[in-house]
Amino acid sequence: MARKDDKQISKGDLVRVAKKEQFRPNHGWRNITSQEVEAWYADPSNHGMDDAGESRLPPRWCEHPTKETSCYVVLAARKAPVKSYGQIHGQCLLLDLENGVEFYVPRDVVTVVQG
């Protein structure tokens, strides 16, 4: 279904992430890799208990910085990835051309530059 204000987002499109007031400027996110989890466990400051007396768990996701001036490639236009322990609908999967990282953003903050 095409959006009213812009053309439909498709796989392979070149897009920009627009800054929206309801989102923080850094609103991209990605899942943590297994190497990052291993590094988290190797850090001695992460061992032990939290304030509630429970053992600490490694993070499941982290933020990915986005810039309004950068262009990204759409890898999947419609995704509902798992973030922490729940599914987040209305996302699209983008590729950061500067560092090769795949990350998610809400579809309504993406603007097609070249399709």
C-alpha positions in Angstrom: 0.0 0.0 0.0 1.5 3.3 -1.1 1.9 6.1 1.5 0.0 9.3 0.8 3.0 11.6 1.2 5.7 9.6 -0.5 6.2 6.6 -2.9 6.2 3.1 -1.6 9.4 1.8 0.0 10.8 -1.3 -1.7 13.8 -3.6 -1.3 16.9 -2.0 -2.9 15.7 1.6 -2.6 18.1 4.3 -1.5 16.5 6.1 1.5 17.2 8.7 4.2 16.0 8.6 7.8 14.1 11.8 8.6 14.1 13.3 12.1 10.7 13.1 13.7 9.8 14.9 16.9 8.3 11.9 18.6 11.6 9.9 18.1 15.0 10.6 19.6 17.5 11.8 17.0 19.2 8.4 17.3 16.3 6.1 16.6 17.9 3.2 14.7 18.5 -0.1 16.5 20.0 -3.4 15.9 20.3 -6.8 17.6 23.4 -7.6 19.5 25.8 -10.1 17.8 27.2 -13.2 19.5 30.7 -11.6 19.6 29.3 -8.6 21.5 27.5 -11.0 24.0 30.8 -12.9 24.5 32.7 -9.6 25.1 30.0 -8.6 27.6 30.4 -11.8 29.6 34.2 -11.4 29.5 34.1 -8.0 31.1 34.4 -8.5 34.9 32.2 -5.4 35.7 29.2 -7.3 34.3 29.5 -10.2 36.8 27.6 -10.4 40.0 24.1 -9.2 41.0 22.0 -6.1 40.2 20.3 -4.0 42.9 17.4 -6.4 43.1 19.7 -9.4 43.8 19.3 -10.9 40.4 22.1 -11.9 38.1 22.8 -9.4 35.2 21.8 -10.4 31.7 23.5 -9.2 28.5 21.7 -6.7 26.4 19.7 -8.0 23.5 19.8 -4.9 21.3 21.6 -1.5 21.0 21.0 1.8 19.3 22.5 2.6 15.9 23.2 6.2 15.2 21.5 7.6 12.1 22.1 10.9 10.3 19.7 12.9 8.2 22.3 13.5 5.6 23.3 9.8 5.1 21.7 7.5 2.6 20.9 3.9 3.4 19.9 0.8 1.3 16.6 -0.9 2.1 17.2 -4.6 2.7 13.6 -5.4 3.7 10.7 -2.8 3.5 8.3 -4.5 6.0 9.7 -6.3 9.0 8.4 -7.2 12.5 11.6 -8.1 14.3 12.0 -9.3 17.9 13.3 -6.5 20.2 14.1 -7.7 23.7 11.3 -10.2 24.3 8.6 -8.8 22.1 7.9 -8.3 18.4 8.0 -4.7 17.0 5.8 -4.0 14.0 6.1 -1.3 11.4 9.9 -1.5 11.0 12.2 -1.7 7.9 15.7 -3.2 7.7 18.3 -0.8 6.4 22.0 -1.2 5.5 24.5 1.5 6.7 26.8 2.0 3.7 29.5 3.6 5.8 30.2 0.5 8.1 28.1 -2.3 6.7 25.8 -2.6 9.7 22.2 -3.8 9.3 19.7 -1.9 11.5 16.0 -1.3 12.0 14.0 1.9 11.9 10.3 2.7 11.9 8.9 2.8 8.4 7.3 6.2 8.9 10.6 8.0 9.4 12.1 6.7 6.1 12.0 8.9 2.9 12.8 7.4 -0.5 15.7 9.2 -2.3 16.1 6.9 -5.3 13.9 3.9 -6.1 
